[in-house]
């Protein structure tokens, strides 16, 4: 069964095959803990991702009004479509992801954000940065304490030619010296903003995360990463999942997040295990057919 055919069915074939999914090997867990990232790993087939890619682009998520956030504070919304669209929800709750991240964090996992990263031909680079507390322009942290693993899933081929992500190993263990500054006209800022964070760190050891459609990599919130520009005629789109554990308070005391997104209709999904703390708003997806 393909991803498109599964829209009218219970779940896509890759999920049906993934019962009793094994997690990471001890060697993979050790590599992640030592370097702050791991990958590429395989989530689904290129054929399944090709159909998801077609479905996403047909729905034009980059400019469409979100049932969760409207158009958002930036005039478009690339966030949390897993809460309203079945194919994205299926991908986000894939047992392969839960098993992999559960090997690091344990069985109790919360999915608190998904984000599309759209990189069309001609797109500028994204400057080096750490995700850390995921603050927006109001500098309000999303997580307390800061604890997150991101799964970056390739929708298109991501390579060194079209602007793949690069990760600097072991930076998640370092206290990096940094200062914030404005960018020049042709300089990379953080996700369209006119500022950058300059880090005093050797980035010559950075590793390119070359992924085929359906592959993904994991990285810690403290791992320094960024991406180069896309001078090709190929897109480099991706979906990022951000996962924490129920002992972390997400958007504590906030009705609007650090970037100005309203949180009234937002909520975490219990990706696996149990919520033994009750700190967070847990919701079921509200699918729009």
Buried (B, 14 or more C-beta within 10 A) or exposed (E): BBBBEBBEEEBBBBBEEBEEBEBBEEEBBEBBEEBBBBBBBEBBBBEBBBBBBEBBBEEEBBEEEBBBBEEBBEEBBBBBBBBBBBBBBBBBBBBBBBBBBBBBBEBBBBBBBBBBBBBBEEBBBBBBBBBBBBBBEEEBBBBBEBBBBBBBBBBBBBBEBBBBBBBBBBBBEEEBEBEEEEBEEEEBBBBEEEEBBEBEBEBEEBBBBBBBBBBBBBBBBBBBBBBBBBEEEBBBBBBBBBBBBBBBBBBEEBEBBBBBBBBEBBBBBBBBBEBEEEBBEEEEBEEEE
